[in-house]
Amino acid sequence: MSFIKKIQENFHGMSPKHKKMAGYLSDNYDKVVFQTAKALAEDVGVSEATVIRFATHIGYKGYPDMVKAMSEMVRSRITTVDRLQLSLKSAQGHPVKDVMSRDTLNIRRTMEELDMASFNEAVTRIANARKIFVVSFRSAASLGSFLQYYLQILLRNCTLVSSTVSIVDDLADVTAQDVVIGISFARYTKLTVEGMQFARGRGAHTVAITDTHTSPLVRYGDTVLLAHRDMAYFIDSLAAPLSLINALIVAVSTENPESTKQRLAELEALWQQYQVYDIE
């Protein structure tokens, strides 16, 4: 089992200090492989004993065993991520190369570290939900709109939650047969967190699409999908989250291929009848 997967499977039962450790290690494991337990403890702001207990809590014999697992992850990324990192150094100075290189890196890391069991769970839940609610605001609003557009085409039961006045009003009809998808990245939108909390309280299955294990959405997500969005500029990279959402939509469409084919054929006929697209 990979180091990241061990963190994912044990995260909900961790103490606050262990969750702090998990967040730091998930983002910095390529640096941590060169550190002692004492040095890591100083960087994270915990005791050395906490570092050692964390390693055993997630299933390792001790700190050296955990470092060995992280080292294996670093070695496995040399031909992909590390090459991209090197290219970033040479690309700095021109936004086109810099931004697109970072987007590529974020997509690669998201693909390599994605918890496939959680992804498959999200697909099954969405495909079989009575209703689907997508909650996203501010910079993540475009991602939510994109996801809702295609899920509505496929399943005809998806609503975009966009009210900035009362999240409770938009989610008042949520039941235990529904799925609520919350999308938010640092800095996390309070309304999205509140929506996820409310939905879980109503018994709905919640899917969190976010960036780290320490995201407040994780606390209220029954299923968690993580996407990297690191960017050196004032904006976040949404390339990896959008790629993850693309994969989610395609996977949902394959759950019932005959139904998808029929639905798209019906829509295509309507689009042609009412000349939705300007085709010469």
N, C-alpha and C positions, 0 to 999 in steps of 0.2 A: 504494500500500500504506500502511495506517495506521501511525502511529508505534508503537502497541502491538504490532501484528502484526510489525513489523520486530524489535522486542525479542524477541518469542516465538520467531521463526524463527532468531535468532542466539544465543539464550541459552546453549544447551548448549556452544557453542564459545568462550565468553567466559572471560577470566581472572578471578580472584577480585575484582580491583578493578573490572573492567567489570560483573561481576554485582552488585556493591555499587551501582554507578551505575544499573544497570537497575532494581533494586528501588526506589531512591529516586525515579527519574524516573517510574516507573509510578504511584506514589502521589502525586506532587507536581508533575506536569507543568503544572497550572494556575498554580502559583507560579513555576516555573522560567522561564516565558515572559518574565518581567520581570527576569531575572537575567543578568549577564554570565557568561562562562565561569569567570572568576576567583572570583566570588561563589559560583557553584554548586560549584566545587571545594572551597571552604572549608566549605560546608555538608555536603558528602558526606564530606570528610576525605581527598581525593585531590589530586593535582597538577592544575594547569590543563592540562598536556599530556595527562594521562589523559582529561580531559573531551573534548578535541578529538579524540583518537584514538578515543574511544568513538563519537563522531558518525560518523566515517568508517568505523568497523568495521561499523556496522549499515546502512551504505549511503547516507549523506548526504555532500554535498560538503564540509561543515564544520559548525562549531557554529551559525552563523547559519541554515543550511539546516535543521538539526534543530529549532531554535527556531521557525522558520516552520511546520514540520509540527505542532509542539505547539500553536502558536497557532491553527491551523486546527481542531484537535481541540477547543480551548476554545470557539471560536466556534460550532462545530456543536452544543455542549451548552447554549448559552444558553437555548434554549426548553424544555429538559427539566431537566437536572441543576441548572443555576444557579437556576432558578425554585424548585426544591425546596429548595435551600440557603437561599434567602431565606425560604421558609416556615418553615424550621427555627428561624430567629432569632425569629420571632413566636410560634412554638409552645412555645419553651422555658418551663419552669415547670410543665407538666402532662405526666406520663409518657405518657398515651394518645396525645396529638398528637405528642409528641417521638419516641417509639419508633416509631410507625407511619410517620411521615414519613421517619425514617432507614431503616426497612425498605424503603420504596418507593424511596428513593434508591439503596440497595444493589442492589435488583433491576434498576433502570434501568441502572446502570453496568455490572452484570454482562452484561446483554443487549447493550449497545452495544459492549462490549469483548471479547465471547466470540469465540474462534477457532473459526469454524464448521468448518474443515477438521479440527481436532482433535476437535470434537464428533462429526462424522460418522464419523471413524475409530473413536472409542469405541463408537458405536452398532453399526457393522459387526462389530467385534471381539466385543462382548458377544453379539450375536445369533447368532454362529457359533462360539462357544466350546464346548469339550467340557464344561468346568465353570467356574463363576464363584465366586470367593471375595471377600467384602466384608470389609475390615478397618477397624474404627473403634472408638475407645474414648473414654471420658469424655464431654465435652460433644457430641462428634460421634457417640456411640453411637446416639442416636435416629435420626440421618440414615441410618446404616448399616442399622439394623433396618428402617426404612421402605423403603429401596432393595431389601434382600434379600427382604422380604415380597412385593413386586410382581414382582421378577424370578423368584422361585420360582413364583409363580402362572403367569407367562407361559411360562417356559422349563423349569421343573422341575429345574434343575441348579445352583441357587445356594445357597451356604453362608455363614452369618455367622460370622466368626472373632471369638470373644469371650473366649478364654482369656487370663487375666492371668498365667499361670504360664510357659507356653512357647509362643511364637508358632510355633516350628519344628514342634511337634507338630501344631498345627492346619493347617499348610501342608505337611505331609510328603508328601502325595499330589499336589502341584501338578506339572504337566507343561508342556511347550512348547505344548500345545494349549489351555491354560487362560487365563483372564483374571483378574487380581487387581486389585480396586479398593480403593485406600487413601483414606480420608477423614480429614483432620485440618487444624486451623486453629491459629494462634498462641494459646497456647503449644503447640507440636506434641508429640503423644504419642510417646514413644520407641518403644513397642511397634509403632505403626503404621509408623514409619520402618523399623524392623527387619524387619517383615513384607514391606514393599515391596522392600527390599534382598534378602531371602531369595528372594522370588518371581522377581525378575529374574535372580538367579543360577541358578535352575532353568529359565530360558528362557521363563517365562510372559510374556504381554503385560501390562504394568502400566498402570493408569489412575489418575492422581493427581487427586483433587478437593480443592483447597486454595485459599489466598487470594492468594499473591504468588509472583513468580518466584524469590524468595529462600527460599521454603519448602524444608525439607530433603526433602520428598516429591518435589519437582521433579527432584532428582538421580537418583531411581530410577523416575521415571514415563516410560514410552514415549510415553504420551499424557497431556497435562496440561490440565485444565479449571479455570479460575480463577473464584472467586465472591467478591464483596465481602461483608464482614461487619462493617464499622465500626459501633461503638456507643459512645456517650459514657458508658454506665454500666458496672457491673462484669461484666455478661454480654455475650457476643457476639451479634450479630444472625445468626440462622440462616435468615432468610427467603430470602435470595438463594441460598444453597446448596440449600435445599429446593426452590426454584423450578427451579433447574438440574437437580436430580435428577428432579423431575416431568417436565421436558422430555425427559430421557434415557429414562425409562420409556416415555413415550408414543412416542418415536421408535423404540425397540426393538420396541414392539408393532406398528408399521406396517411393519417389515421383512418380516414374513410375516403379512399380515392374515387370511388364511384359517385358519392355524394358531391365531392369537390368538382368532378368533371361535369356533372349535371348542373350544378350551381353556376359554374363559369360559362357554360353553354347558354343558359337562360339569360345571364347578364350580357353576354356578347350580342345576343339577338336584340335585346333592348337598346344597347348602345348603338347598334347599326340602325335600328328603326328610328331612333330619335336623334341620330347624327351627333352623338356626344363628342366624337373626335373629328377633327378637321382633316379629312383624308382626300387627297386629290384623286 
